[in-house]
Amino acid sequence: MLHLYCSIRALVTTRTAPAGHRQRGQATAEYALVLLGAAAVAIVFAAWAARSGKIADLFDEVFDKLLDRA
């Protein structure tokens, strides 16, 4: 039964979607998932840095070095 279902699905997919369009949606979905993953990592990192006070320390150090050079 599974073989029949797979055969019918393959037949319908090949008949309805042109050759260039079959993979295009999959690539878009993969790209979107990579962007979501990168955003999640960035949010977790920013939350950790804000809680630990590292962002304030970084800005203080950068401004101190800029003022020393001026």
Summary of the structure (lengths in Angstrom):
residues: 70
radius of gyration: 25.2
end to end distance: 77.5
largest distance: 77.5
contacts: 126
relative contact order: 0.05
helix: 90%
strand: 0%
